[in-house]
Amino acid sequence: MTDPLSARLAATVHATRTSRGLSAAALADRSGVSRAMIGKIERGDVQPTAALLAKLSDALGLTLSELIARAEGDERRLVRAADQPVWVDPETGYRRRAVSPAAGRPLELVEVELPPGAEVAMAAGTYAFLHQQIWVLAGQLRFHEGAQVHDLAAGDCLQLGAPSDCVFANPGALPCRYLVALLKHAT
């Protein structure tokens, strides 16, 4: 693993797990990710996919954005476009850019670019404590929200319903760009 964000992400998963008093086995039970894979992620031996990070963040009681923001370690209120951290899923090419400053909680804005033909699945628990909207900026997005399928084009905005397993898919021949607005519910 060569990029600095991936290395910090590995350390953040480990630090968050240990700060919550969880063993790797307990995190594996909560997340459905094998203990061996958690060890590889925490050592930086593998770069986790978006789906794996979503499972781990949910099991740790964080949003995916919060987990990545912790790795970024940035509390600025202004983040210039050139300084907005980008993370790429090594399996699908899903590209995630944290638009919001890390200090901007509870509102998060995330820009995603999904390559043609790519699909990313997220478990329902990933959205259990969020209000979320998806605004398609360019291309096509086929969003599977449980059994319901939403075909979205540029300019369309979808407010997610009750948490359910989801799949983000790009059925088009061009990359799909969309903005995700997340608001964490008060706990």
Beta strands, then each sheet from edge to edge (+ up, - down):
strand 1: 86-88
strand 2: 95-98
strand 3: 107-114
strand 4: 119-122
strand 5: 130-138
strand 6: 140-145
strand 7: 148-153
strand 8: 157-159
strand 9: 166-169
strand 10: 176-184
sheet 1: 1+ 2- 3+ 10- 5+ 8-
sheet 2: 4+ 9- 6+ 7-
end
